[in-house]
Amino acid sequence: MKVTFPHMGNACITINALLKGLNLEVITPPPISKKTFELGVKYSPEFACLPLKLNVGNFIEALEKGADTIVMAGGWGPCRFGYYAQVERDILKDLGYEFEIVILEAPDHQVSELVQQLKSLGNNISLWKAINTIHFAWMKLQAVETLEKELEFCLPRVIDKSLLQKIYQTALQDTDAACSRKKIQQILHQAVLEMREIPQSRQQIIKIGLVGEIYTILEPSSNYHLIDYMGYLGVEVTRAIYLSDWINDHLLGGWIKKSHNRHIIRSSQPYINYFVGGHGQQTIGYTVDFARRHYHGVIQIAPLTCMPEIVAHSILPRVSEAENIPVMTMYFDEHAGEAGIQTRLEAFVDMLRRKNRRQDNSKEA
């Protein structure tokens, strides 16, 4: 069995550790590129959202490298994600590819169900081995997200941004290759130390909350590396969603770490008080939360035609006015242009800087 999976940000580091720990041969798809976009767009329905198209591109490239089994998450609710695996399977079968697809359905907060699903996927492994593998993969995920958050904090502040990026990328590669918990801790400690030692400028930092659909937030190629670009503009970006939060809240029922989901859902009221699929309700809740934590602005991002985020988008103007926080929405598909995206981001940041200066001047007066 040669197993592959779709890319979503740095999730491949965790998924590699998980699948290899289950004694499976892993075929990691090539990094998402222009070719990946072209393959996905060519063979997917025109009005399918961008994540599905990128998944199809990932799978075609991995199958061409010899993969014979696809591992894909399942889903439920109004979001179309629950149909991804079936649609992608039919597309690839029509193209003539021979493969098996394994769909890991959400276990309804029962950790034992998740362990059993992974154990059944593994190649003749014990229950104890499956539990240890999950724990090791979780540790890698925690290390990766610590690096991501450190990058998001340091990038707008440091003078030598290319050095920061180099340290970050090297640490990710080393974490992917690490074979022990001790090694992961050493890599993380050293990388964070080096990142914090880079000299910092004294420019004013604008803080922006990033809300929206999970794939578009976590996969840089789908948002045209928005977080990095904002860092170069002197903006500290805080994501509403990290992969560990999603796993903890939706797969493990808050079992591993403290969940903030209840607080976010409460924050979304009275603007929206029901589940609309995906992360639509959380988009509203996090926007309110960012406003009350005195962030300068919020950016909502999502794939074009994403229904839950369209619902949230219709409510955000009222939230923006009531909570006194500027909000900008950006939708992405294969027709989005990098220059136009960067222009909109620059204009939004300039507006926030002017607003912040006016507030500072009024306080001094």
TAPEDA-V809421 format. One record per residue. N is the residue number from 1. NEAR is the number of other ideal C-beta (glycine too) atoms within 10 Angstrom. Layout:
n:near
N:NEAR
N:NEAR
This chain:
n:near
1:14
2:15
3:23
4:25
5:27
6:26
7:25
8:21
9:19
10:21
11:17
12:19
13:21
14:24
15:22
16:17
17:24
18:24
19:26
20:16
21:19
22:22
23:13
24:18
25:15
26:20
27:20
28:19
29:23
30:14
31:11
32:20
33:12
34:9
35:12
36:23
37:17
38:13
39:21
40:26
41:18
42:11
43:17
44:21
45:11
46:8
47:8
48:22
49:27
50:29
51:24
52:22
53:26
54:27
55:27
56:26
57:27
58:25
59:29
60:21
61:22
62:25
63:21
64:13
65:13
66:10
67:23
68:16
69:20
70:25
71:22
72:19
73:16
74:14
75:18
76:11
77:13
78:14
79:21
80:20
81:22
82:17
83:13
84:22
85:21
86:13
87:16
88:24
89:18
90:10
91:20
92:19
93:12
94:9
95:13
96:6
97:16
98:8
99:16
100:11
101:15
102:15
103:16
104:16
105:14
106:16
107:17
108:11
109:14
110:14
111:15
112:9
113:14
114:20
115:16
116:14
117:16
118:21
119:18
120:11
121:19
122:18
123:11
124:7
125:18
126:10
127:11
128:9
129:15
130:22
131:14
132:13
133:22
134:19
135:12
136:20
137:21
138:19
139:19
140:22
141:22
142:17
143:25
144:25
145:18
146:16
147:22
148:19
149:14
150:19
151:23
152:19
153:17
154:20
155:24
156:22
157:18
158:21
159:11
160:11
161:16
162:8
163:14
164:21
165:15
166:12
167:22
168:19
169:12
170:14
171:23
172:20
173:12
174:17
175:24
176:17
177:11
178:21
179:10
180:10
181:13
182:9
183:13
184:20
185:13
186:13
187:21
188:22
189:12
190:14
191:22
192:18
193:10
194:16
195:20
196:13
197:10
198:15
199:9
200:13
201:11
202:6
203:10
204:12
205:13
206:22
207:17
208:24
209:22
210:22
211:28
212:32
213:29
214:24
215:25
216:25
217:26
218:21
219:19
220:16
221:17
222:29
223:26
224:19
225:14
226:21
227:21
228:16
229:19
230:24
231:23
232:12
233:18
234:16
235:24
236:19
237:23
238:18
239:19
240:22
241:21
242:19
243:19
244:17
245:20
246:14
247:17
248:20
249:21
250:17
251:19
252:18
253:14
254:15
255:12
256:16
257:14
258:6
259:16
260:17
261:16
262:11
263:10
264:22
265:16
266:12
267:22
268:23
269:13
270:6
271:18
272:20
273:11
274:8
275:13
276:20
277:19
278:25
279:25
280:28
281:25
282:26
283:32
284:28
285:27
286:26
287:29
288:20
289:22
290:24
291:22
292:11
293:11
294:8
295:19
296:24
297:22
298:28
299:24
300:25
301:23
302:32
303:23
304:15
305:14
306:28
307:16
308:24
309:29
310:15
311:18
312:31
313:19
314:11
315:18
316:21
317:11
318:12
319:23
320:17
321:10
322:12
323:17
324:8
325:23
326:16
327:22
328:19
329:18
330:19
331:20
332:23
333:16
334:15
335:8
336:15
337:9
338:10
339:8
340:11
341:18
342:16
343:11
344:13
345:20
346:13
347:11
348:22
349:20
350:12
351:14
352:20
353:16
354:10
355:14
356:15
357:11
358:10
359:11
360:11
361:9
362:8
363:7
364:6
365:5
